[in-house]
Amino acid sequence: MPTKLRSVVARRGSVSRTERLALRTTSDQRDLLLAASQTTGVSLSEFVLSHATRAAEGVLADRQTFRLGRSAWNDFLTALDRPAQDVRGLRDLLGGPSVLEG
């Protein structure tokens, strides 16, 4: 994650907001966002910003870069090279019907 983005994510609530973001919506979209923000007790701007930020973090979550020292890197590679192990009950859990299937 770029340093600037990491610092924004880590300190999101503690920095003053100086940038503006403008977007166009349909009347129905604005009404929906406004109703949701009022239901949660936050301003429309805070609702949209917090949910858009959370969505952006989710999109970027699997694209993050991390750095390891030589020893930690070697430990990481060793763990990756280790044969897969059966986790007791996991095969049955994943092999059975999903709770989402009727």
Buried (B, 14 or more C-beta within 10 A) or exposed (E): BEEEEEEEEEEEEEEEEEEEEEEEEEEEEEEEBBEBBEEEEBEBEEBBBBBEEEEEBEEEEEEEEEEEEEEEEEEEEEEEEEEEEEEEEEEEEEEEEEEEEE
